[in-house]
Amino acid sequence: MARIWGAPVAEPSAPGPRLDSMAPPGGNGNAVELDGLVKRYGRTTAVDGLSLRAARGAVTALLGPNGAGKTTTIEICEGFRRADGGTVRVLGLDPVADARALKPRVGVMPQTGGVPGTARAGEFLRLVASFHARPLDPAALLDRLGLTAHARTPVRRLSGGQRQRLSLAAAIVGRPELVFLDEPTAGLDPQARHATWELVEQLRAAGVSIVLTTHYMDEAERLADHVVIVDRGSVVAEGRPAELTGAERQLRFRARPGLDLEELLSALPPGSAAKESPAGHYLVEGEVEPELLATVTAWCASHGVLTEDLRIERRTLEDVFLELTGRELRS
């Protein structure tokens, strides 16, 4: 038995080097470098002077609301679209001019599509593997992603989550140096999400560079070494998750809707803030010390307010994301 990313699998008939023992070429530096990237569609500027760096051997998460320019940026890096301005380097190469040299070194998992519906899952993955010089064992990958029982199932009959996992397998079967993952866990159940997270972590441990987009802030907070938040085509914040969330703590509790927050604030230490969102869910920010906690509970008791789920926690990446990009719905 062999192991691929920790999962025991049968040896392939002609085994190649294990991914977890293969150091991708290229050394240190950045896997992706974008400087002043611009992309327009008619009068709409989808990407507006965006610059970012994605380090080699690390997970970089590109976050933003719908329409922020994430997918366009990724498609430019993959060579599927041409930029209207700025410079793009992927593994040191131009993704359009150097496409022939670059494509064997890069894996791509699109958010949707990319797999013919009439193909059987196993034969499709074997076909993709045959295009690469030293692929992973397709059967091992199917087993690792829980698809062995569906190897002979036509892709059109797979569930959305199963197609997502097959698309992920196709993106990494060629042992790429760099993988682009666009919403890799969209539509997956909790077990499949966690299995995918473990796979991404094992890829990083093997030295593979990963750039992913996701709408799941907990996913980005768990996986990413570096987070880039974009809005309206530009970078609005970036850094390690811990840098973005900071060390500030906040107090949350549930109570009846419509509490008088102005009155509550008048009792709190200077510099505190309080808001209700959604109805009946309260957030108090500031220096969360014993004094503040005692003040909030005493105020609630004096007003006959029964609090539930009272807890102190640190700001999350979702809190930061909403502060930077707003709470309004995007189409």
Stockholm file with secondary structure:
# STOCKHOLM 1.0

chainA/1-331         MARIWGAPVAEPSAPGPRLDSMAPPGGNGNAVELDGLVKRYGRTTAVDGLSLRAARGAVTALLGPNGAGKTTTIEICEGFRRADGGTVRVLGLDPVADARALKPRVGVMPQTGGVPGTARAGEFLRLVASFHARPLDPAALLDRLGLTAHARTPVRRLSGGQRQRLSLAAAIVGRPELVFLDEPTAGLDPQARHATWELVEQLRAAGVSIVLTTHYMDEAERLADHVVIVDRGSVVAEGRPAELTGAERQLRFRARPGLDLEELLSALPPGSAAKESPAGHYLVEGEVEPELLATVTAWCASHGVLTEDLRIERRTLEDVFLELTGRELRS
#=GR chainA/1-331 SS CEEETTEEECCCSSCCCCGGGCCCTTCSSEEEEEEEEEEEETTEEEEEEEEEEEETTSEEEEECCTTSSHHHHHHHHTTSSCCSEEEEEETTBCTTTTHHHHGGGEEEECSSCCSCTTSBHHHHHHHHHHTSSSCCCHHHHHHHTTCGGGTTSBGGGSCHHHHHHHHHHHHHTTCCSEEEEESTTTTCCHHHHHHHHHHHHHHHHTTCEEEEECSCHHHHHHHCSEEEEEETTEEEEEECHHHHHCSCEEEEEECSSCCCHHHHHHHSCTTCEEEECSTTEEEEESCCCHHHHHHHHHHHHHTTCCCEEEEEEECCHHHHHHHHHCSSCCC
#=GC SS_cons         CEEETTEEECCCSSCCCCGGGCCCTTCSSEEEEEEEEEEEETTEEEEEEEEEEEETTSEEEEECCTTSSHHHHHHHHTTSSCCSEEEEEETTBCTTTTHHHHGGGEEEECSSCCSCTTSBHHHHHHHHHHTSSSCCCHHHHHHHTTCGGGTTSBGGGSCHHHHHHHHHHHHHTTCCSEEEEESTTTTCCHHHHHHHHHHHHHHHHTTCEEEEECSCHHHHHHHCSEEEEEETTEEEEEECHHHHHCSCEEEEEECSSCCCHHHHHHHSCTTCEEEECSTTEEEEESCCCHHHHHHHHHHHHHTTCCCEEEEEEECCHHHHHHHHHCSSCCC
//
